[in-house]
Amino acid sequence: MDDRPVRRMLILSASAGAGHVRAAEALLKVCSDHPQIGEVQHWDMLKYTTKIFRHLYSQVYLDLINHAPNMLGWIYDTMDTPWRNEKMRLAFEKFNAGPFLKAVTTFKPDIIMCTHFTPAALVGWLHAVGKLDVKPAIAVTDFDCHAMWLTHSYLHYFVALEETRVHMTRLGIAADSITVSGIPIDPAFAVPVDKRTARHGLKLHPDLFTILVSAGGYGVGPVADLIEELLRIERRVQLVVIAGRSAELKAQLDEIAEQTRGGPISLFPVGFTTEMAQYMAAADLLIGKPGGLTTSEALARGLPMCIVNPIPGQEERNSDHLLELGAAIRCNNLPTLAWKLTQLLDQPEKLAAMQSAAQRIAHPASAATIIETVLALPVGCRDNGRERTFLRRWKSARAVAKARRQTSKKNRLRDAT
């Protein structure tokens, strides 16, 4: 019998993009029936902040993605200097998150798990000044660890790659406080599903090469362009396109599917779905943007990717890792997409190698790994002062960040010409 104490857990996310919340929900599923967790709650910390703070973190972020992605990339690179302006940033966050700070100290959890950097920084500050006995455990939700994720007071970090672990140790994070667990994804992705069985359950053709398109990040216009190019593939395939919550996009896709019915390409539009684990099990290739959660889910299914126009910043870096590790190809020019995919279909050995690479770096049970690791750690270790003494600023951090910003600026100027 396990004699570990029953714990009270608080999972903190922020609805700045869907990934942080989905990661938290994956952890919540694991916790909900765990014998060592007596109570668990998941909070979106933005609900406990000022209106202007919520607008900045959610709507402004989405506006930049949709209308000024290069600006978002510039901001991402500019802010990626370890420990830079941390006092100013923390002061701004504390000023706007008074209800959040009060709620956390009132709840008094035994374990705090963060899937976003802002609650991690605030909980770390509460611990450092003696207002909370608990340090934050932090699940980084991209393949790289941006400087915003760094905090001086933490219980443990969970990352996607060994390279990320090495990077963080060079920045001063204790090596034994970092676990390469993968980004937390729904436990359903850890359950093996036969491809033909999945296709039968979803009413897809059991034998056709299946391309899954995650269209949520495109918006209505570009999705039509994307589908138009995919319909030029010179092979018999079926396209499953996830339209998400956009009724307008779903209607547009239904119209295209009706117009192309009986042709060489079968198009299956799908609206909002909770069966992504099944759709990814049914697919042979995923086309979309390399967000941390979507990418981790695909890898868990051994599903290689074709990356189309990643958002500058975190998606560009996720893309770099996937390409380097052999789990993806990238299309920078939409008019070449059909040709590129036809070439891939004609090289089954290359596709098989991509599938093997995806399986090699996958962490299907990431959420369970994170929860079991956290439960095995000592908690409640209160310190009287700030924990800054053992964290040394890597002397080259600023220089490296500056060089990265300069390189990114050159690349953006090149792409614009």
N, C-alpha and C positions, 0 to 999 in steps of 0.2 A: 504493500500500500504506500502511495506517495504521501509523505508527511509534511510536504511544503505548506506554508501557510496560505490561506485563501486571501487573494489580493483584490483591491479595489482599483480599477484601471480607468483612466481618462485618455481618450484618443482625440487628438487635436488636428484639424485640417483648416484650410482656407479655400473658399470657392473662387479662387483666381485661376480660371481654367478648371476643367473637370478632373484632371489627373490626380490632384492632391486629395480630393474627396473620394474618388474611386479607390485609391490606395488605403484610405482610412476605413472605408466600408469593407474592404477585403480583410483587414485586421479585425474589424468588428465581428465578422462572420466566424473567424477562428475563435475569438474570445467568448462568443455568446454561449457556447455549450462546453467551455473548458472547465474542468473540475477545480482548478486552482484560481479561478477568477469568480469572485462572488458577485461583483457588480461591474458593469462596463457601460460607459457612455461615450458617444461620439459627438463632439461639438465642432461646428463651423465657427471659428473664432471671429470671423468678420461680422457675425450677428451680434457680437458684444463690443462693437467699435462704433466710432462716429460715422455719420452719413458720408462725409467727404472722404474719410479713409476707405470706406467700403467702395465708393465710386472709383477712387484711385486704383485700388487693387483689382477690381473686377471689370467695370465697364471700360475704363481707360486702357487697361491691358488688352481687352478684346478689340477695342478700336484700333490700337496699334497693330495687332495681328492682322486685322482685315484691311487697314488703310495705309499703314506706314511700317511694314515689317522691317525695313532697313533701319529705321529709327529705333525699333525695339532691339535689333541686333547691336546697334551702337550703345544703347543704354546697358544692355547685358554685358558687353565687353568692358565698358567704362567702369562698371561697378564691381568687376571681378578682380579686385585687388584685396588680398587678405587683410582684415582688420582696418581697412581704410574707412574713415568717417563713421566708425562704429558708435561713438558716443552721440554724435548728431542723429544718426539713424535711430538708436535706441530711445533717445529723448523724444523724438517724433512719434514713435510707436507707443511709448508709455502715455504720452499726452492724449492719444486718440483711442487708447484701449483700456481706460479706467474700469469700465464694467467687466471686461474680460479678466483683468488682474484680480478684482474682487471676487469674481465667480470661482476662479481657480483656487484661491486661498481658502474660500469658504467650503468648497467641495472636499478638499483634503484627500486626494487620491494617494494610493501607495505607489502607483506607477503612472507615469505620463508618457505617452507615445505620440510623437509629432510627425506628420507627413508634409509639413510646410515650414519654411524657415522662420517666419515671423512668430508664431507661437513658441517655437523652440528658443528663440532669442529672449522672449519675454519670460518664459518659465526659467531659463537659465539665469536671468537677472534676479528673479524672485528668490531663487535658491542662493545666489551669490550674496545677497544682502540679508539673508537669514529670515525671509518671510515665508519660505516654503522648504520643507524637508526633502523634497524630491527633485532630482535632476532629470532633465528630459532625455528620453531615448529618441533617436532621430533616424527616420527612414528617408534617405535622399531619393527623390523621385525622378531623377535623370541619370544618365550614365556618367556624366561629369559631376563633380562637386563644386558648384559655384561658391564664391567667397561669402555670399549671403547666408549659406548654410552653416558657417563656422560660428561657434559660440564657445566662450571660455568655461562654462559650467555645463557638463553633459554627463549622462550615464553611459551611453553607448551609441555608436553610429552604425547604420546598416547601408551598404552600398551595392551597386550592381556589378562592378568589375574589380579585378585585382589591381589594375592600373590606377583606379580611383583610390583604392586603399593606400597604395604607395604614395600617391600625390598627397593625400591627407597626412600621412606620417611625416612627410617632408615639411609640411606646414606646422607641425607641432602637435597634432592629435596623437594620443598614445596608441601604439600599434595594437595592444591587446584590448583596445576599446573600439575596434572596427571589425565588423563581420561582413564578408562578401556573401550576402544572402540573396541578392536580387531585389528588385523593386516589388513591394507587396502587390500581388494580384489575387483575384478571386480564387478561392480554393477549388472551384469547378475546373480550372485549368490543370489541376494536378490529377484529375480523373481521366485515364486513357479512354479514348473513343475511336473506334474503327472508322476509317474514312467513308467507306461505303454505307455503314450503318448511319453515320451522321447525315449523309446525302439523302438516304431514304427517308429519314425522319423529317428533313426539311423540304422534301418533295423536289429534289434536284435530280438531274440525270446522274446515274451511278458511275458512269464510265468516262464522262467528259472531263477534260482538264478544266479546273475551276479556279477562276480569278475572283478574289474578294476585294472590293473597292470600298475603302473607308472614306466616305465623301464629306463627312461632317465639317472639315476644316476648309472646304473650298468655296462655299457660297453657291448660289444658283447658277450664275453665268459660267464660271470656269468648269463646273461639273458637266455641263452640256458639252463643252469643248473636250473634256477628258473622255466622256463616253463616245463622242464622235470619233476620236482617235482610236479608242479601243475597238470600235466596230470595224476598223480597217485591218485588224489582225487576220493574217492569211492562213488561219488554221481553225478547225472546229473546236470552239471552247464555249464555256458558259460563264457569264459575268453576273456576280451577285453584288449589288450596289446597296450599301447601307446609307439611307437618307437621314437617319436619326429623327429628330423631332420636327423637322421642317416639312409641313404638309405641302407647301408650294413645290419643294424639290421632289417630293414623292410623286406628286401629280405629274410633274414634268417627266420624270423617269418612266412612269406608267405609260405616258403618251409615246415616248420613244420605243418602249418595249412593244407596244401595239403596232407601231409602224414597221418594226423590224421582225415581227413574228414570222416564222417560217424561213428566215434567213440562216446563214451559216453560224451566226453568233446568237446564242440564247441569252436574253437579258432578264434578270430577276430582281426587280426593285424591292427593297425591304425598308419599312419605316422604323420607328423606334423599336428596339428589341432588347430583351434581357438574355438572349441566347447566343451571345458572341462566342462563348466557348464552343458551342456546336458549329457555328458558321466557320470558325477558324479550323476546327477539326475536319470540316468538309472540304476546305480549300487547299489548293496547291501553291498559291502565290497571293501575297497581299500587296495591294497598291494603296499608298497613302503617305501621310506625313509621319515622321518617326518620333511621335511623342513618347515619353518614357513608359507610360502604362500600356498603350497600344503595342509598342514594340515588345515589351516584356511578355504580353499575352501571346503575341505571334510566336516568339521564340519558344514559349512553353509548349506550343503545338508543333514545333519543328517547322514553322512556316516562314520561308524566306520572303524578303520584301523587295519591291521596286519602289524606290523613294522618288517622289515627284515634288520639286520646289519646296524643300524644307524651310521653315521659318528661321531667319538668321538668329543666332544665339544658341539656345539649348538644343534645338532640333538639328542645327548644322553640326553640332558636336556629337549628338547621338548618331547622326548619319555617318560621320567620320569613323566612329567606332565600328558600326555595322559593316561598312565597306572594308575596313582594315581586317576585320575578323572573318570576312568572306560570307556573311549571311545576307547580303543585299547587293542590288545594283541600283544605279541612280540615273534618272532621266532629267536633264536640265532643260531640254527643248521639247515641248509637248508634241510638235509635229513628227518627231522621231520615235514616239512611244510605241506605236504598233510595230514598226520595224525592229525596235530593240527587243520587244517581247517575242516576236517571231523568231529572231535569232536565238533567244534563250530556249524556246520550245524545241528548236532544232539541235540543241546541245544538252541532251538528257543527263550527260555526265556532269556538266556544270551545275545544272539544277540540283542534282543529287548531292553534289559537294556543298551547295548553299544550304540545303536541308540539314546535312550533317553538321555544318557550322552552327546553324541555329540551335540544334539540339545540344551541341557542346557547351554553349554559353547560357543555356536556359536555366531558370530556377522555378519550376512549376509549383513547388511547395514553399515559395518565399514567405508568404504570410505566416504559415505555421512555424517556419524556421525562426522568424523574427520573434514571435510570441514566446516560443520555448526558450530562446536565448535570453530574452528579457526576464522571464520568470526565474531563470537560474542565477541571475545577477543579484548581488547584495543591494538593497535599497534602503532609503531612509538615512543615508550617511550625511548628516548635516555638517557643514563647515561654517566657521564663524566669519570668515572674510571672503573676498573675491579670489577666485582660483586663477590668477594671472601669472603666478610665479613660474609654473612649470611649462607654460605655453610660450615658446620663443618664436618671435616673428622670423620667418625664413628670410635671410638677408637679401635674397635675390627676388623676393616675391613681387615687389613693386616694379623692378626692371622687366621681369617676365610679363607681367600684366600690361605694361606700357608697350612692349614689343608686340604682344598679341593684338592690342588695339590698333597699332599702326598697320599690322598685316591685314586685319579685318577691314580697315578703312581702304587700303589699296585694292583689296578684293571687291569691295562694294563699288568703288570707282570703276574698276575694270568691267564689272557686270553691267554697269549703267551705260557704258559706251558701246 
